[in-house]
């Protein structure tokens, strides 16, 4: 009955507040849960004169366990003896099998299920207040003993030490592995379709040209037969190059998808850290205000803290835009709609890079399609020189044909040098990132120890919330930096394995 009474009271409070919320812009609405400002990848929105908030972010912050069934588009949340279920797109939810009518249908935006704000009070018995002036929704668990009132003390009574956990886990329309992304990209690529068409076309031309070959000339002789054989040699090269070009096109797609997939992972980390930095700035601003109110500092410290908060808020907005751009870039390659969002299933795992760079150079020089094509052009130039007929009127000079051979040989040597340099550079870059990773791991040991000590001091009243939060933030920041390094190493490893995917070699193979 107590929960029911709280729910009714919250409903009455919200009924007058929603009229003012209806006209608010999505970015104007701020959500504070148990004194902590929330940061979501999808901000609250107004739909059908009702404010919708991210379900997972709000419910988990209030202590509920949330599960998502992607196939059924169904959310199940539980806390204590209460179980809630609802389907995306429906205006009906269930609490312990009893129906609950929603003010608006649930929906998915940017991978998060949004629900009417009133559902928070209807389902979990939380208290919800609306501040019209600041456009702030404040939510608290009355059943858990927390309050929404502002205090002038950082830690006046015992409570759980804060952690640097930002709500970022989301509901997605789909999930995407790297391998599936490559398959989608290949299937959607016009370059692949063009390369396949070129193989078919050059094969037919080669077959037709071969009909004119009566014998293989060993040296210059019959002008017509020499010309026919040179033409066949050229069409044969075109055919083989077309097949090589298809392989290189697919390899280029694999690398491009890997690069975009991993950059998307990094942009997600950037949003997480930006959100955590905002909470850090808000805590520091609160401390500055308390110190000023108690004549322990001046307005200058408050101004500085306010400016830092503003900068961090701008950084979060930029991080969100960068994340959206990263999604759009990958979506364009795999054939998805720009607005489509999905969960990335593959995260690179660190393993020490061990390889002999000299051996790798040799392997690349013998397996590179770009070098193969360049060497074939040398052979073709040498064939033209071998079959040169001095009696044919209008021929280029023999010396000019010799220079064509030299040019082809120089081009081959240049390609080899470029690839050799690329292998060595990529190797050094990978080892350099590994050194940074090792340094971060060493720093993490100290950061985790400091965070553990801050928590213990907080438990006995020797540390403040801010000190605990900042200690945890250093750990989280280092962990995210380590993840970003592992992701960058993963991309470089693929380039190291086949460096020609970064050299634009496929354009040369298509000639």
MARKE-197720 format. One record per atom (N, C-alpha, C): x, y, z. Coordinates in steps of 0.001 Angstrom, whole numbers, plus 500000, padded with zeros to 6 digits. Layout:
XYZ/...
END
This chain:
500825498794500000/500000500000500000/500865501265500000/502013501180500660/502899502346500688/503381502695499296/503772501647498525/504228501889497155/503110502449496303/501879501913496525/500750502387495735/500492503865496011/500601504249497310/500380505645497666/501420506549497051/502684506105497057/503756506896496437/503502507057494955/503053505968494314/502789506009492881/501682506989492556/500604506971493370/499488507894493131/499946509325493304/500707509589494397/501205510936494641/502088511405493500/502969510509493012/503854510871491909/503064511168490657/501990510408490446/501162510625489266/500515511997489299/500043512411490503/499425513731490639/500441514836490391/501647514632490912/502700515632490702/503033515761489226/503129514602488556/503525514605487152/502452515159486236/501164514968486601/500092515402485708/500135516887485441/500532517686486446/500643519125486233/501960519485485572/502967518659485800/504293518965485244/504374518692483760/503646517673483276/503769517288481874/503261518358480923/502315519175481366/501822520245480503/502937521208480163/503823521458481138/504966522334480888/506065521624480115/506199520304480329/507226519552479635/506949519391478165/505682519434477782/505304519106476411/506005519961475389/506208521228475702/506819522113474717/508322522164474788/508929521416475684/510375521485475865/511094520771474748/512239521270474389/513083520591473424/513782519438474119/514128518385473332/514745517203473917/516021517553474669/516818518415474111/518082518762474734/517938519622475970/516729520186476215/516509521055477363/516250520265478630/515911519005478539/515465518243479688/516651517559480359/516810517794481633/517893517227482415/517321516220483405/517972515071483535/517493514026484437/518519513803485541/518065513908486785/518916513662487948/518292512523488738/519070511464488962/518586510311489711/519416510157490976/518741510243492101/519415510120493404/520630511044493505/520462512263492993/521495513278493117/522561513264492055/522504512310491123/523523512202490079/522906512543488729/523482513514488029/523002513884486705/523314512766485714/522299512381484950/522446511265484017/522868511765482640/523652510955481966/524070511242480596/523691510042479730/522864510281478730/522399509203477876/522810509466476429/523060508394475677/523339508565474244/522114509091473525/520922508783474038/519685509347473526/519057510155474642/518973511467474454/518404512336475472/516893512128475570/516264512507476692/514805512442476788/514163513230475651/513006512767475196/512297513429474103/510851513648474503/510180514507473761/508757514749473970/507995514163472796/507061513266473082/506248512632472055/504817512537472541/503875512990471727/502458512954472081/502216513651473425/502876514814473594/502755515612474816/503216514857476059/504094513895475864/504588513104476986/506114513032476912/506760513177478056/508209513065478095/508605511590478194/509512511189477287/510001509813477264/511462509803477695/511833508844478535/513199508740479034/513748507346478741/515084507211478662/515687505891478413/515394504919479554/514744503823479250/514305502883480283/515474502275481037/516449501731480306/517545501047480996/518289501995481929/518614503183481417/519380504119482224/518685504474483518/517372504760483440/516621505159484633/516417503970485563/515961502843485019/515624501701485859/516842501112486565/517967500997485834/519157500436486476/519695501370487544/519570502682487326/520011503639488336/519154503550489592/517927503061489439/517030502887490576/517114501474491158/518059500677490686/518297499374491282/517599498205490630/516983498416489471/516272497333488801/517201496574487857/516915495294487658/517628494460486695/516834494475485389/517504494815484282/516811494966482998/517359493959481999/516444493256481318/516814492304480276/516076492641478992/516725492329477866/516184492703476552/516140491491475639/514979491212475070/514790490145474095/514720490797472726/515849490735471960/515911491453470683/514938490888469651/514703489579469683/513808488984468699/512360489393468943/511946489342470194/510553489689470530/510374491179470751/511483491959470749/511435493391471062/510733493619472408/511159492842473401/510497492833474701/511491493164475807/511065494015476743/511882494402477883/511292493789479145/512167493213479960/511747492698481263/512626493335482329/511983493939483321/512717494577484411/512213494009485732/513119493818486666/512722493260487960/513472493959489080/512747494124490202/513344494678491406/512561494158492595/513302493555493494/512662492921494648/511620491923494162/510350492090494595/509316491136494202/508542491585492970/508894492734492384/508154493271491237/508824492892489920/508005492516488931/508480492200487593/507662492999486578/508351493683485687/507708494538484683/508041494009483304/507065494029482423/507290493637481037/506593494623480118/507221494905478971/506600495765477972/507242495504476626/506484495747475579/506949495557474213/507118496891473521/508165496997472694/508410498224471948/507243498481470994/506765499706470978/505662500075470106/504304499944470757/504235499420471975/502959499208472662/502718500292473701/501443500595473960/501058501540475006/500601500809476263/500865499505476293/500443498696477436/501648497966478015/501832498093479329/502878497363480028/502218496499481098/503028495639481712/502494494761482753/503398494794483971/502756494939485128/503466494876486398/502910493696487169/503758492680487350/503316491453488004/502042490915487358/502059490918486002/500959490408485163/499748491326485126/499745492413485907/498628493357485876/498910494427484829/497945494757483945/498186495730482884/498351497153483415/499266497900482789/499485499309483122/499401500101481821/498456501052481729/498287501853480532/499337502964480502/500077503079479393/501113504106479255/500550505342478566/501151506489478856/500711507735478236/501062507792476750/502091507057476357/502522507023474957/503191505676474712/503234505265473470/503858503986473130/505368504051473323/505934502947473744/507389502875473850/507996502898472451/509239503345472359/509901503436471066/511409503283471240/512092503002470132/513554502893470146/514145504070469378/515081504768470012/515831505823469353/517296505677469746/518162505661468722/519608505529468931/519931504342469839/519200503240469626/519508502018470337/518978501945471752/518152502900472202/517627502870473552/516107502849473524/515528502025474390/514076501988474531/513654503160475408/512746503962474896/512237505122475628/510836504827476144/510569505214477399/509260504991478013/508774506290478632/507449506445478801/506923507649479466/507497507784480872/507807508996481247/508405509247482554/507495508791483688/506186508930483513/505264508552484562/505367507050484887/505799506260483904/505923504823484116/506925504505485209/507884505423485441/508873505219486508/508163505144487851/507217506070488085/506493506070489357/505465504952489410/504840504663488246/503839503605488214/504443502239488503/505678502025488060/506262500693488132/507148500475489344/507964501471489682/508943501283490755/508643502098492009/507576502880491978/507225503649493154/508215504744493481/508955505189492486/509932506246492724/509243507609492779/509892508551493430/509365509904493511/509953510738492390/509092511472491687/509529512271490543/509092513710490747/510029514623490647/509732516058490752/510150516770489476/509429517825489132/509723518609487930/509983520044488314/511160520556487919/511513521944488163/511333522708486863/510297523529486807/509959524235485579/511051525212485171/511659525856486141/512662526884485836/513903526295485171/514388525206485719/515617524597485199/515348523459484226/514057523146484006/513665522030483139/514409520753483551/514288520435484817/514996519293485372/514013518307485992/514151517045485632/513387515972486250/514270515325487302/513792515290488535/514538514686489629/513814513438490093/514527512309490087/513932511027490456/514690510459491645/513949509895492617/514618509287493773/513835508070494236/514547507141494888/513919505946495461/513508506228496894/512262506560497121/511807506755498491/511864505458499278/511628504335498576/511639503051499265/513044502654499681/514042503253499020/515427502936499369/516005503919500377/515179504908500775/515643505852501764/516353507051501208/516443507192499865/517112508358499289/516117509480499127/516607510712498971/515737511873498849/516141512688497663/515265513638497328/515572514527496210/516030515888496684/515997516138497957/516358517450498458/517831517723498309/518181518972498006/519585519367497897/520146519569499302/521340519134499540/521977519321500834/523204520184500662/523681520726501753/524875521563501721/526071520808502271/525969519471502239/527054518648502762/527408517585501747/528687517362501597/529121516343500649/528877514941501193/529083514728502444/528940513393503005/528664513515504500/527398513800504833/527042514021506222/526527512753506886/526242511698506115/525766510450506701/526259509289505838/526314508100506394/526872506969505643/526006506574504461/526631506327503333/525948505785502164/527002505157501264/526558504483500226/527475503759499350/528378504713498601/529647504387498514/530590505226497781/530228505261496308/530341506437495661/529977506552494245/530965505814493347/530487505370492216/531342504725491223/531193505455489896/532181505310489043/532154505998487752/531483505121486713/530207504895486876/529453504090485923/528494504982485152/528670505028483871/527791505837483037/526844504910482287/525597505327482166/524615504510481450/524884504580479958/525375503483479415/525613503463477978/525104502189477333/524925501115478125/524366499887477567/523008500210476969/522800499795475749/521577500185475054/520884498996474421/519639499234474035/518890498255473274/519109498570471801/519377497564471012/519651497801469606/518647497042468748/518421497576467566/517586496867466616/518270495589466150/519588495558466261/520329494427465738/521722494445466354/522473493385466123/523882493344466508/524692493063465256/525968493373465303/526800493255464112/528191492776464486/528593491641463910/529963491176464055/530807491758462925/532111491698463100/532994492196462047/532837491374460774/532798490051460905/532665489187459722/531378489470458953/530285489679459682/529016489991459016/529084491354458326/529778492287458947/529933493611458341/530695493509457019/531719492653456989/532488492463455752/531601491853454671/530821490849455042/529931490214454063/528932491214453493/528382492053454363/527436493074453907/528118494068452970/529344494468453330/530072495450452526/530411494889451147/530844493637451106/531173493003449823/529933492884448952/528822492470449573/527583492311448819/527063493636448283/527349494732448994/526833496045448600/527798496829447726/529024496310447530/530067497059446840/529889497043445321/529806498214444728/529780498317443266/531156498015442686/532212498251443468/533566497938443005/533742496442442802/533173495650443709/533239494197443558/532467493757442326/531285494319442147/530475493958440973/531204494338439679/531838495505439688/532593495943438512/533771495016438249/534484494627439317/535634493732439172/535206492375438626/534077491882439091/533573490596438589/533194490703437109/532616491845436732/532266492063435327/533521492157434462/534549492797434998/535812492910434259/536446491543434008/536337490651434974/536870489299434787/536155488605433633/534840488702433644/534053488060432589/534381488668431224/534474489992431198/534735490686429933/536132490372429405/537146490483430254/538523490249429803/538737488783429438/538010487860430091/538109486455429749/537593486176428347/536479486818428004/535922486631426671/536827487241425602/537409488408425904/538324489050424954/539558488185424756/540105487639425849/541289486781425754/540989485540424915/539835484956425129/539469483760424375/539360484050422888/538776485205422566/538610485579421166/539959485903420534/540808486599421276/542130486958420761/542989485715420541/542813484709421373/543604483486421245/543329482715419973/542193482981419343/541861482283418100/542808482668416966/543442483831417094/544329484312416033/545762483814416180/546023483014417209/547376482532417458/547573481170416790/548509481132415838/548835479866415173/550023479178415835/550979479976416345/552135479421417021/552721480504417913/553585480105418826/554233481049419736/555575481432419150/555732482684418740/557002483107418124/558124483164419155/559281482662418764/560444482689419653/561199483996419517/561079484639418357/561729485922418110/560963486597416981/561396487809416651/560703488546415596/560734487766414288/559588487726413618/559482487009412349/558302487529411556/557252486729411491/556048487134410783/555375488275411539/555256489423410848/554752490625411518/553343490429412057/552474489825411242/551089489627411656/550982488699412860/551761487603412808/551709486646413912/552302487240415189/553381488010415017/553972488676416186/552960489605416847/552268490371416012/551279491314416530/550146490580417240/549714489455416652/548632488679417258/549051488123418616/550283487629418718/550739487060419976/550895488139421043/551408489308420648/551548490410421613/550173490837422118/549208490865421206/547846491220421617/547280490195422584/547549488912422316/547058487863423205/547742487956424574/549037488229424585/549766488367425851/549183489514426685/548817490599426002/548232491735426705/546855491382427278/546030490705426456/544697490341426950/544781489294428063/545777488418427990/545967487438429063/546350488137430367/547231489159430242/547601489941431422/546384490663431992/545566491225431103/544363491921431551/543436490981432310/543329489749431809/542448488775432450/542973488395433840/544259488085433920/544840487726435208/544800488906436183/545035490106435650/544992491304436495/543583491548437014/542576491258436207/541188491431436632/540872490513437807/541363489275437731/541140488346438841/541866488815440100/543102489285439912/543853489809441056/543168491047441640/542624491867440755/541972493088441197/540754492781442060/540015491727441731/538862491342442545/539321490957443946/540408490183444020/540930489794445334/541363491019446136/542053491936445449/542528493137446146/541374494032446573/540337494087445755/539165494891446109/538524494360447383/538397493043447466/537811492442448663/538712492644449884/540030492531449671/540955492773450777/540869494220451253/540727495138450301/540578496541450666/539310496784451459/538236496094451095/536976496220451828/537128495685453241/537805494544453377/538032493969454710/538767494954455613/539789495605455052/540539496569455856/539695497801456167/538975498294455188/538152499485455394/537093499249456459/536456498079456405/535452497744457414/536093497613458789/537255496973458839/537964496848460112/538270498224460703/538747499129459863/539084500483460305/537846501211460827/536742501160460081/535511501852460482/534870501199461701/534903499879461752/534325499136462879/535062499496464170/536382499504464107/537173499810465296/537076501281465693/536986502165464703/536805503587465036/535467503820465719/534457503064465327/533152503180465973/533250502759467439/534005501701467711/534225501295469102/534899502413469897/535860503073469271/536580504152469958/535668505355470215/534788505660469269/533864506780469461/532878506477470584/532496505212470732/531627504853471849/532347505090473169/533606504725473237/534386504985474448/534497506479474733/534628507263473672/534753508721473850/533492509300474479/532333508793474083/531068509271474660/531000508892476140/531407507670476462/531383507239477856/532251508147478729/533468508409478269/534372509242479065/533876510681479169/533327511193478084/532804512568478119/531677512698479135/530821511671479208/529721511700480172/530251511637481606/531262510826481825/531845510726483160/532523512033483565/533159512702482609/533817513976482909/532814515055483277/531614514979482704/530576515938483091/530181515729484546/529989514463484920/529630514194486316/530731514659487252/531979514474486853/533101514940487663/533049516452487819/532790517157486711/532719518623486767/531550519092487629/530436518384487577/529281518761488396/529584518591489879/530282517522490215/530652517308491615/531606518405492099/532560518779491247/533503519837491632/532801521188491770/531838521419490904/531074522669491010/530295522708492324/529727521577492703/528982521513493960/529899521800495146/531109521235495102/532083521485496172/532440522966496227/532679523557495054/533036524982495005/531922525851495563/530690525503495246/529559526281495749/529438526160497265/529638524958497787/529564524761499239/530668525551499951/531874525500499401/532988526238500003/532725527743499977/532164528218498847/531854529653498776/530775530028499785/529741529196499885/528645529492500809/529107529491502260/530189528749502514/530730528704503867/531960529596504024/532114530538503058/533188531528503090/534570530888503151/534704529761502467/535993529078502395/536695529355501077/536001529989500141/536596530364498857/535774531488498260/536232532007497122/535554533130496474/534701532657495305/534036533620494659/533231533305493478/534100532833492319/535380533174492342/536268532805491245/536322531284491063/536423530565492175/536493529104492096/535204528535491509/534070529129491882/532784528686491334/532729528967489840/533209530136489452/533213530496488025/534078529533487222/535244529214487752/536121528277487068/535479526893486934/534835526441487994/534169525141487962/532997525148486985/532294526275486932/531166526405485993/531665526362484551/532747527065484293/533323527063482937/533779525663482533/534375524942483478/534823523581483179/533641522673482849/532554522839483589/531346522052483316/530814522355481922/530811523632481561/530337524026480230/531209523406479139/532511523433479349/533434522825478373/533200521325478256/532982520664479385/532755519218479358/531426518869478681/530432519721478875/529157519497478210/529302519633476694/530085520620476277/530335520786474839/531114519598474288/532052519088475094/532831517927474661/531939516705474483/530953516550475353/530028515418475226/529193515540473960/528713516736473684/527920516927472466/528744516613471224/530007517036471237/530874516721470102/531114515214469996/531320514565471142/531545513119471136/530333512377470582/529148512852470924/527927512222470401/527815512406468888/528161513607468416/528105513857466977/529139512999466244/530329512879466840/531371512031466236/530914510574466193/530220510145467230/529705508774467260/528672508563466162/527778509531466002/526782509438464929/527467509377463563/528494510199463384/529220510206462108/529906508867461860/530431508259462921/531085506959462783/530082505887462369/528890505941462938/527835505008462524/527483505221461050/527322506477460668/526940506783459283/528009506285458309/529278506471458661/530378506043457779/530362504532457561/530195503776458641/530151502323458505/528871501882457801/527762502531458132/526487502185457487/526554502363455976/527237503413455552/527351503679454120/528094502549453414/529087501978454067/529887500919453463/529138499583453441/528357499301454486/527693498000454580/526271498021454040/525826499185453562/524512499252452943/523359499469453901/523644499909455124/522589500202456094/522097501643455915/520910501917456438/520410503291456448/521244504124457416/521411505411457142/522268506247458001/521853506234459465/520559506166459735/520078506257461115/520099504918461851/520444503835461172/520403502521461811/521503502383462858/521135501811464003/522073501609465101/522062500138465499/523200499648465981/523349498245466296/524477498086467295/524477496944467951/525515496635468921/526699495985468212/527893496447468496/529103495850467937/529521494668468821/529574493501468227/529799492281469004/531273491939469196/532133492433468312/533544492044468354/534413493178468892/535023492940470030/535975493892470585/537362493247470608/538353493913470039/539701493330469996/540235493033471392/540963491939471492/541595491533472751/543114491644472588/543760492174473591/545202492406473481/545985491095473501/546918490997472602/547910489926472620/549205490519472086/550302490170472717/551583490757472330/551905490419470875/552318491427470145/552634491265468724/554053490736468581/554164489532468048/555477488909467850/555621488529466381/556586489115465730/556814488795464322/558220489247463932/558792488553462958/560096488935462428/559856489836461222/560212491099461361/559883492067460319/560611491754459018/561830491209459089/562573490889457868/561885489753457103/561418488758457850/560685487660457217/559402488171456581/558737489095457282/557488489635456754/557735490419455481/558799491184455427/559135491934454212/559273490988453031/559976489888453244/560166488907452165/558833488313451720/557957488007452685/556654487440452352/555807488419451546/555834489669451953/555042490686451254/555536490880449826/556860490918449671/557424491145448341/557131489998447386/556884488814447926/556597487668447055/555094487430446883/554268488005447744/552824487752447671/552003488956447241/552635490102447119/551895491324446778/551362491283445346/550084491542445216/549469491614443893/550016492803443108/550279493888443799/550811495071443126/552168494776442484/553010494050443218/554323493693442661/554157492701441511/553259491740441670/553008490780440595/552623491500439307/551703492454439429/551251493180438239/552393493975437628/553207494589438470/554324495381437972/555333494496437250/555587493308437790/556516492388437150/555967491862435821/554638491680435764/554023491245434515/554200492306433424/554148493561433821/554352494644432860/555800494667432364/556732494299433227/558130494170432792/558232493070431748/557611491915432026/557647490799431078/557033491200429732/555936491970429793/555267492387428566/556157493346427776/556836494252428472/557744495183427801/558924494433427189/559432493430427883/560531492626427351/560089491798426144/558824491344426166/558292490614425016/558207491516423793/557765492746424005/557690493699422887/559075493953422308/560068494007423184/561444494221422720/561953492987421968/561597491813422477/562041490567421853/561445490392420458/560181490839420291/559494490665419015/559568491926418151/560491492812418496/560596494069417733/561011493765416286/560294494343415349/560545494138413920/561064495447413322/562338495440412919/562953496672412414/562361497086411063/561755496153410351/561260496471409003/559831497010409009/559190497004410141/557812497484410204/557802499008410188/557152499600409185/557121501072409112/556291501664410256/556722502817410762/555974503514411808/556245503015413206/557086501996413368/557410501495414711/558169502548415509/557963502517416827/558834503325417686/560240502765417578/561215503572417904/562595503121417773/562892502004418767/563860501188418422/564265500088419285/564748500613420643/565451501749420614/565939502358421852/564778502760422768/563695503244422136/562511503625422920/561886502399423582/561858501271422886/561337500036423461/562214499579424620/563510499771424502/564414499424425596/564119500273426833/563842501558426577/563522502457427693/562210502053428369/561252501507427611/560003501030428197/560265499896429190/561229499037428829/561602497957429743/562195498533431020/563092499505430866/563724500118432036/562691500813432917/561742501513432310/560695502195433081/559861501198433877/559528500087433235/558743499059433930/559536498473435097/560833498298434896/561677497767435965/561793498767437123/561917500057436796/561974501086437839/560665501123438633/559554500987437915/558255500997438585/558135499825439551/558623498666439136/558595497477439994/559443497694441240/560627498244441031/561514498510442164/560889499527443115/560243500542442560/559598501553443397/558468500957444221/557675500079443611/556582499431444339/557117498581445477/558200497866445212/558808497040446255/559288497898447423/559918499011447107/560427499874448165/559290500456449009/558213500839448332/557067501399449058/556484500379450034/556308499156449562/555728498124450420/556676497743451555/557961497679451248/558937497372452292/558923498450453373/558864499703452954/558810500809453907/557522500752454726/556413500401454064/555132500309454762/555177499232455841/555758498077455523/555859496984456496/556653497426457718/557788498045457495/558638498468458612/557948499560459443/557304500498458754/556618501576459468/555477501027460318/554679500128459738/553566499542460478/554066498738461673/555141498011461480/555726497228462584/556131498158463737/556825499221463406/557268500164464440/556084500850465122/555045501167464354/553856501797464943/553161500855465923/553067499587465543/552441498609466437/553231498470467731/554540498347467608/555376498199468808/555320499462469663/555202500619469007/555078501859469770/553786501904470574/552685501480469967/551407501442470688/551446500409471804/552153499320471583/552283498311472639/553029498879473844/554016499707473582/554741500341474687/553825501246475492/552986502009474773/552010502859475458/551032502015476276/550615500890475693/549679500001476390/550298499481477689/551566499099477625/552259498604478818/552350499683479893/552606500925479478/552678502023480428/551330502254481107/550253502181480317/548919502375480883/548585501256481867/548955500019481511/548692498897482412/549439499055483726/550659499548483651/551418499788484878/550753500876485713/550281501927485034/549588502991485747/548269502523486336/547618501582485680/546340501068486178/546491500365487526/547616499700487709/547858499026488988/547828500051490122/548515501170489916/548547502223490935/547185502889491086/546501503126489954/545202503790489994/544166502937490723/544176501644490467/543217500761491139/543506500666492628/544784500665492969/545155500641494381/544693501917495075/544874503057494394/544445504340494963/542931504392495110/542205503849494118/540740503845494183/540260502962495329/540919501829495518/540553500935496620/540803501612497965/541920502319498067/542229503028499308/541223504146499567/540846504881498522/539869505958498678/538537505412499167/538131504251498640/536881503623499071/536946503259500549/538070502679500989/538209502300502395/538192503538503293/538863504600502850/538869505843503639/537481506458503692/536754506363502599/535389506886502563/534498506140503555/534681504838503643/533847504016504530/534022504380505996/535201504928506326/535432505309507733/535395506828507912/534916507533506890/534742508973507011/535977509804506786/537017509241506163/538263509982505945/538411510490504516/537423510254503675/537465510738502296/536068511190501881/536014512087500905/534736512590500424/534269511824499193/533016512049498835/532491511453497615/533346511839496409/533702513111496346/534463513604495202/535798512882495078/536469512670496194/537764511980496151/537619510545495662/536567509879496098/536319508511495642/535999508507494152/535144509436493755/534739509480492348/535940509758491448/536774510715491836/537928511057491005/538921509898490932/539066509147492027/539957507992492008/539427506931491044/538113506711491088/537503505745490171/537560506231488726/537422507537488553/537451508104487204/538819507893486555/539874508010487343/541220507767486802/541359506319486325/540770505390487065/540811503985486658/540049503788485361/538824504313485329/537984504144484148/538609504784482919/539182505966483082/539817506660481959/540980505837481406/541797505305482299/542939504487481858/542459503221481158/541400502621481663/540866501406481034/540365501685479623/539680502821479460/539182503186478135/540335503499477189/541368504159477704/542536504454476877/543217503159476429/543291502197477334/543890500909476987/543065500215475903/541747500267476022/540878499660475007/541089500318473652/541199501627473638/541412502343472372/542742501941471730/543771501770472540/545071501350472005/544978499947471401/544300499043472091/544144497678471578/543396497701470248/542408498572470145/541636498691468906/542507499214467773/543329500202468060/544227500741467038/545252499699466601/545772498943467558/546726497883467226/546080496840466327/544840496505466618/544118495513465828/544013495944464362/543720497218464135/543630497730462766/544991497693462073/546029498096462792/547375498103462205/547872496694461874/547477495733462671/547899494354462407/547376493872461047/546142494253460723/545602493848459423/546364494534458298/546676495801458475/547444496516457460/548850495930457324/549432495535458443/550769494934458432/550766493627457655/549703492862457791/549618491568457122/549549491728455604/548800492749455153/548670493000453713/548759494508453476/549960495057453506/550114496516453454/549619497148452165/549471496364451100/549009496959449850/547567497455449934/546831497033450968/545462497542451101/545473499032451450/546613499529451932/546740500947452247/547467501722451161/547910501042450127/548743501683449103/547958502065447865/546654501770447844/545873502059446649/546292501206445481/546793499989445780/547322499135444716/546231498642443783/544992498564444285/543919498024443441/543657498885442220/543913500194442357/543704501075441209/544693500765440088/545915500383440489/546893500036439485/546599498711438817/546036497769439577/545748496452439036/544630496471438021/543813497510438050/542662497563437142/543026498102435777/544252498556435603/544641499166434345/544837498112433255/
END
